[in-house]
Amino acid sequence: MINDSLKLHLGCGSVYLDGWVNIDLDSDIADIQHDLRNPLPFDDGSVDYIFAEHFIEHLTQAEAKVLLAECHRVLKDNGTIRLTTPSLYVLLTNYLKGDLNEWQEYWMPPTKAHMVNEGMRSWGHCFVYDADELVRFLNECNFNKLKFEGWRESDIEAFVGIENRNFHKELIIEATKTDIATQTDFLKVREAELLWTRTINDSYLKKIKELELYNCSLSASINENESIQDKYVKDLLNHINNQDSFIRELKRHIASLKNTLIEDKE
């Protein structure tokens, strides 16, 4: 029964989960105040489920390896830990896309460069994972059965609807303690990554179309200006030709007057 299960909520902060043992170093609402860089105060094989939302990225990999070893120790056989953590892929995708609004309810970076640097270093972040590194690291920590999950989705009842933060394309993975190694299915996360990458391509295509429209407009403007200039040159040449005719006529008139004056003198 889920209600009889021992469930640990690591790095709870200001989020208290009923029915879970909420653990944090500084939180006033924590059931246990504990530095998670130190051994967990639970017996071997005594815990059914562990949940950590936006916590593992606040540890160095060396610290995270110690914590995950402890999680592996205290979990029962077939016990599962669920990790939710920011995605390096999404952070860099948003950088390439120029999207500063992904986390706007929490954070609005002034520039793309700030977004990447703050995303990786601010709020005590030590290491931001992509899917491949998270799988490699969990395997290294003896978790052999891994499954990527959707936000608030799970085949395990204890984890259904558990995420507290709004969804921002985080990596969500469940790691089960078992001696039977299984191949990790990346399909769900790859489909999501492809969708996010497509938004970059769509953005680039939009910019290309805008440039094409601008070029068409510019070409039309150039053609119009060339037509105006051609007409101006033709009008100017006609005016010059008319002036030439006028000057020739004026010369003939002057010559005629000159001849008349000569005849009058004679």
C-alpha positions in Angstrom: 0.0 0.0 0.0 1.2 3.5 -0.9 0.2 4.9 2.5 2.3 2.4 4.3 5.4 3.1 2.1 8.3 5.1 3.4 8.8 8.0 0.9 11.6 10.6 1.1 11.3 14.1 -0.4 14.8 15.4 -0.7 15.6 19.1 -0.8 12.0 20.0 0.0 12.6 23.7 0.5 9.3 25.4 0.9 7.3 22.5 -0.6 5.8 20.1 1.9 4.4 16.8 0.6 1.9 15.1 2.8 2.7 11.4 3.4 6.4 12.0 2.6 9.4 12.5 4.9 10.4 16.0 3.8 14.1 16.6 4.3 16.1 19.8 3.9 19.1 21.5 5.5 17.5 24.9 6.1 13.7 24.6 5.6 11.6 25.4 8.7 8.8 23.0 7.4 11.1 20.0 6.9 10.4 16.9 8.9 14.1 16.3 9.2 16.8 19.0 8.9 19.7 17.3 7.3 22.7 18.0 5.1 22.1 15.7 2.1 25.8 15.6 1.4 26.0 13.4 4.4 24.7 9.8 4.9 20.9 9.5 5.0 19.6 8.6 8.5 17.7 5.5 7.3 18.4 1.8 7.3 19.6 -0.2 4.3 16.7 -1.3 2.1 14.1 0.6 4.2 12.7 3.2 1.7 10.2 2.6 -1.1 10.3 5.9 -3.0 12.5 9.0 -3.2 11.7 12.3 -4.9 14.0 15.3 -5.6 12.7 18.2 -7.6 15.3 20.7 -8.8 17.8 19.6 -6.3 20.5 17.4 -7.9 21.7 20.4 -10.1 22.7 22.1 -6.8 25.3 19.5 -6.1 28.6 18.9 -7.7 28.8 15.5 -9.4 31.1 14.3 -6.6 28.4 15.3 -4.1 25.6 13.9 -6.2 27.4 10.6 -6.5 27.6 10.3 -2.7 23.9 11.2 -2.4 22.8 8.7 -5.1 24.9 6.0 -3.5 23.0 6.7 -0.3 19.7 6.6 -2.1 20.7 3.3 -3.6 21.6 2.0 -0.2 18.4 2.9 1.6 16.0 1.9 -1.2 14.4 -1.4 -1.2 14.9 -3.8 -4.1 12.8 -2.4 -6.9 12.5 0.9 -5.0 12.6 4.0 -7.2 14.0 7.5 -7.1 12.4 10.2 -9.3 14.6 13.2 -10.3 13.3 16.4 -11.9 16.1 18.7 -13.1 16.7 21.5 -15.6 17.7 20.4 -19.1 21.0 21.7 -20.5 19.5 20.9 -24.0 16.6 23.2 -23.4 18.8 26.0 -22.0 21.0 25.9 -25.1 18.1 25.5 -27.4 16.5 28.7 -26.0 19.9 30.4 -26.4 20.0 29.5 -30.1 16.3 30.4 -30.5 16.8 33.7 -28.7 13.9 33.0 -26.4 14.3 34.8 -23.1 10.7 34.1 -21.9 10.8 30.4 -21.1 11.1 30.9 -17.3 9.6 34.4 -17.1 7.4 33.7 -14.0 10.6 33.0 -12.1 13.4 34.8 -14.0 13.8 37.2 -17.0 17.5 37.3 -18.1 18.4 40.6 -19.9 20.3 38.8 -22.7 20.9 35.4 -24.2 24.4 35.3 -22.7 23.0 36.0 -19.3 20.4 33.3 -19.7 23.1 30.6 -20.3 25.5 31.8 -17.6 22.8 32.4 -15.0 21.0 29.2 -15.9 24.2 27.2 -15.2 25.6 29.2 -12.3 22.9 31.1 -10.4 20.8 29.9 -7.5 23.6 27.6 -6.4 23.6 25.5 -9.6 26.7 23.3 -9.8 26.0 21.0 -12.7 23.2 21.1 -15.3 22.5 17.8 -17.1 21.4 16.7 -20.5 19.6 13.4 -21.0 22.7 11.4 -22.0 24.8 12.6 -19.1 22.0 12.0 -16.6 21.6 8.4 -17.8 25.4 7.8 -17.8 25.7 9.2 -14.3 22.8 7.2 -12.9 24.3 4.1 -14.4 27.6 4.9 -12.8 25.7 5.2 -9.5 24.4 1.6 -10.0 20.9 2.4 -11.1 20.4 0.0 -14.0 16.7 0.5 -14.8 15.9 4.1 -16.0 12.8 5.6 -17.5 12.2 9.1 -18.7 8.7 10.4 -17.7 6.4 13.3 -18.5 5.6 16.1 -16.1 3.3 14.8 -13.3 3.1 11.5 -15.2 4.2 8.1 -13.9 3.3 4.4 -13.9 4.0 4.6 -10.1 1.1 5.9 -8.2 3.3 7.7 -5.6 4.8 9.9 -8.3 1.6 10.9 -10.2 1.1 14.6 -10.1 4.0 15.1 -7.8 5.9 18.0 -9.5 5.2 21.3 -7.8 6.9 23.7 -10.2 5.4 24.7 -13.5 6.7 22.7 -16.4 9.6 24.2 -18.3 10.8 21.2 -20.3 12.8 19.7 -17.4 14.4 16.3 -17.5 12.3 13.9 -15.5 13.6 10.4 -14.9 12.8 7.5 -12.6 15.7 5.2 -11.5 14.9 1.8 -10.0 17.1 -0.2 -7.8 17.5 -3.6 -9.5 20.2 -6.1 -10.4 18.7 -6.5 -13.8 20.1 -4.0 -16.3 17.8 -2.7 -19.0 18.3 -0.5 -22.0 17.1 3.1 -21.4 14.4 4.3 -23.8 15.2 7.8 -24.9 12.2 8.0 -27.2 10.1 10.3 -25.0 12.9 12.8 -24.4 14.2 12.6 -28.0 10.7 13.4 -29.3 10.5 16.4 -27.0 14.0 17.6 -28.0 13.0 17.2 -31.7 9.9 19.3 -31.1 11.9 22.0 -29.3 14.5 21.9 -32.1 11.8 22.3 -34.7 10.8 25.6 -33.0 14.3 26.8 -33.7 14.0 25.8 -37.3 10.5 27.4 -37.5 12.0 30.6 -36.1 14.8 30.5 -38.6 12.4 29.8 -41.5 10.3 32.8 -40.3 13.3 35.0 -40.4 14.3 33.7 -43.8 10.8 34.5 -45.1 11.0 37.9 -43.6 14.3 38.5 -45.3 12.9 37.2 -48.6 9.9 39.6 -48.3 12.3 42.4 -47.5 14.5 41.5 -50.5 11.4 41.5 -52.8 10.3 44.8 -51.4 13.9 46.2 -51.9 14.1 44.8 -55.4 10.7 46.4 -56.3 11.9 49.6 -54.8 15.1 49.5 -56.8 13.2 48.7 -60.0 10.9 51.6 -59.3 13.8 53.9 -58.7 15.5 52.7 -61.9 12.3 53.4 -63.8 12.1 56.8 -62.3 15.7 57.5 -63.1 15.3 56.2 -66.7 12.4 58.5 -67.2 14.3 61.4 -65.7 17.3 60.7 -68.0 15.0 60.5 -71.0 13.2 63.7 -70.1 16.6 65.4 -69.5 17.9 64.2 -72.9 14.7 65.4 -74.6 15.1 68.8 -72.8 18.7 69.0 -74.0 17.6 68.1 -77.5 14.9 70.8 -77.3 17.5 73.3 -76.1 19.8 72.4 -79.0 16.9 73.0 -81.4 16.1 76.3 -79.7 19.8 77.3 -79.8 20.0 76.5 -83.5 16.9 78.4 -84.2 18.2 81.3 -82.1 21.4 81.3 -84.1 19.5 81.4 -87.4 17.4 84.2 -86.1 20.5 86.2 -85.0 22.1 85.6 -88.4 19.0 86.8 -90.1 18.9 89.9 -88.0 22.6 90.5 -88.7 22.0 90.2 -92.5 19.1 92.6 -92.2 21.2 95.2 -90.3 23.9 94.9 -93.0 21.4 95.4 -95.8 20.0 98.5 -94.0 23.4 100.0 -93.7 24.0 99.6 -97.4 
